[in-house]
Amino acid sequence: MYRLYGYPTQNTKKVVYVLNELGIDFEYQPVDLAKGEQKKDDFSKKTPIGKVPLLQHDEEYLFESGAICRYLANVANSPLYPENKLARARVDQWMDYFTSHLGRWFNTLYFETIIKPMRKELLGEPDKKTCDEALKFIEQQAKITDDWLSHNRYFLGETFTIADLFGYAYVEQYIPCKVSLDAYPNLKRWLDEVGSRNSIKKSKYLFEQ
């Protein structure tokens, strides 16, 4: 039995994308962060960090989206996380790249331009300096990513992996953040292709409920 505790953030979406790509049946349990449900005793007993996403598999719990995505693909014996050690390391490198670089700055921009205006009384106004810094690094790293995708269909060449689903969850934020990808046609081609998969469409429907 799989149950995913989550909130419609990109970190939760990564895991839902992988679950649906793998065709795993799961129960989705919303956790309302605005109401502080992640801080309640019954939830904190399941995870020491009090955050989502949190995966329950039978009687075991696992936190951190990257670890969850790898675990799910491993348990399913899926080529989404290849058995070859070098191929696995290359999946890991791209997942780390998104977490530490391009995805990090998309998250920063999303927080400043989307989340802060929704909760001004708690978070204050968007910080222009932070937004400018995020946009600068997005531009630099989108160029790097676009160059890679100019001669690779996916991040592991012709092989679709969890790195693509993981990265998609970050880069799709370009729409609400109003970032133009016109200068990065290969990145946009990859984004459109991944976004057309049934797993992504099914996942988005879940978050629209």
Secondary structure, 3 states (H helix, E strand, C coil): CEEEEECCCHHHHHHHHHHHHHCCCCEEEECCHHHCHHHCHHHHCCCCCCCCCEEEECCEEEECHHHHHHHHHHHCCCCCCCCCHHHHHHHHHHHHHHHHCHHHHHHHHHHHHHHHHHCHHHHCCCCHHHHHHHHHHHHHHHHHHHHHHCCCCECEECECCHHHHHHHHHHHHHCCCCCCCCCCHHHHHHHHHHHCCHHHHHHHHHHCC
